[in-house]
Amino acid sequence: MPRILIIDDEKAIRNTLKEILEYESYTVDQAEDGPSGLDLMIKNKYDVVLCDIKMPKMDGLEVLERAQLASPDSAFIMISAHGNIETAVDATKKGAFDFIQKPPDLNRLLVTVRNALDRTKLVTETKTLKKKIAKSSEMIGTSAQLEQVRKQIAKVAPTDARVLITGPNGAGKEMVARQLHELSNRNNGPLIEVNCAAIPSELIESELFGHEKGSFTSAVKQRIGKFEQADGGTLFLDEIGDMSLSAQAKVLRALQESKITRVGGEKEITVNVRVIAATNKDLQQEIAERNFREDLYHRLSVILIKVPALNDRRDDIPDLVQRFLHDIARDYGDKPKNIDPAALDYLTSLDWRGNIRELRNVVERLIIMSDETITEPDAKTYAGK
């Protein structure tokens, strides 16, 4: 049930608002001044706070500023009999959801409270989703090779340095990119991912930089590219070794000048983007064969992170299997299955050329095909080796 706090030095106003809101089935608490209200916000979680502006001891705008620490997720609705446009603008700049004049119109009040509750719910859901995404990108294992990657991520993530992630397919390069974003100062901005190998060479420039209406036959409307979408956040260029030389030249310019131009356009657009790239190719060899620009390589590889193959970190396989058993069971809505130590030993001994991606597929197959406990014979039968 939504919980609301009313902060007002006028007892009659507090009681009237409390009665109206409790009739709508909200749980309502009251405070007679700012300090008392802040104390309640420290002790309890409120979805919405209705706060008067003109109060003794501490005015409402100061309460609003201090509440950013005490209760950052609460939606603040400021109320005042002395309000004007300047006051409303000031309150909004300080983080208020809305401003209502006294005496409040009943319908206006209830609509504003409902909208504020929707906003609080959205903030909560967004935070929950971010936690799930962060957990899904968590790298599992305690091997020395993985610890080295973690140390690199911890050092590099808080900076805006460009990173080139190398390693075989399925080894977890995308997870490294997500960790770099989640631990960066840009984690409130978007993480935009582009698989350069999955986009035809003739469309990659439009995908990255966007295009103007009529710039080519099928351009029936303007399109915003991935660089613009990632503004303020991170752009992850996966499999960049497969990008065409023409697109490479434009990416190089974007990195040098922090500006892009849409296909068919003339206007330069400034973008604030951190670029992380990944590849399973040997870019030095690609440079020698004139398939990749050396100047772009040096722009991208300020920091190099090499993700080890699963065969080079076999000690992590039991931990990965246990995580997959729980994650896949959760996705299926089932209870996680057990696995015999002998089955784990057998999986650890195999050659995982498909790396973590292949291991997860095998675990999913074992969950489907095995009984309550996954045995060594199950592993030998269904591992597909």
Secondary structure as UniProt FT lines:
FT   STRAND          3..7
FT   HELIX           11..23
FT   TURN            24..25
FT   STRAND          27..31
FT   HELIX           34..43
FT   STRAND          48..52
FT   HELIX           60..70
FT   TURN            72..73
FT   STRAND          75..80
FT   HELIX           85..93
FT   TURN            94..95
FT   STRAND          98..101
FT   HELIX           106..136
FT   HELIX           144..156
FT   TURN            157..158
FT   STRAND          163..166
FT   TURN            169..170
FT   HELIX           173..182
FT   TURN            185..188
FT   STRAND          191..195
FT   HELIX           196..198
FT   TURN            201..203
FT   HELIX           204..209
FT   TURN            213..214
FT   TURN            217..218
FT   HELIX           226..229
FT   TURN            230..232
FT   STRAND          234..238
FT   HELIX           240..242
FT   HELIX           245..257
FT   STRAND          259..260
FT   STRAND          269..270
FT   STRAND          274..279
FT   HELIX           283..288
FT   TURN            289..290
FT   HELIX           294..300
FT   TURN            301..302
FT   STRAND          303..306
FT   HELIX           310..312
FT   HELIX           314..316
FT   HELIX           317..332
FT   STRAND          338..339
FT   HELIX           341..349
FT   TURN            353..354
FT   HELIX           355..369
FT   STRAND          373..374
FT   HELIX           376..382
//
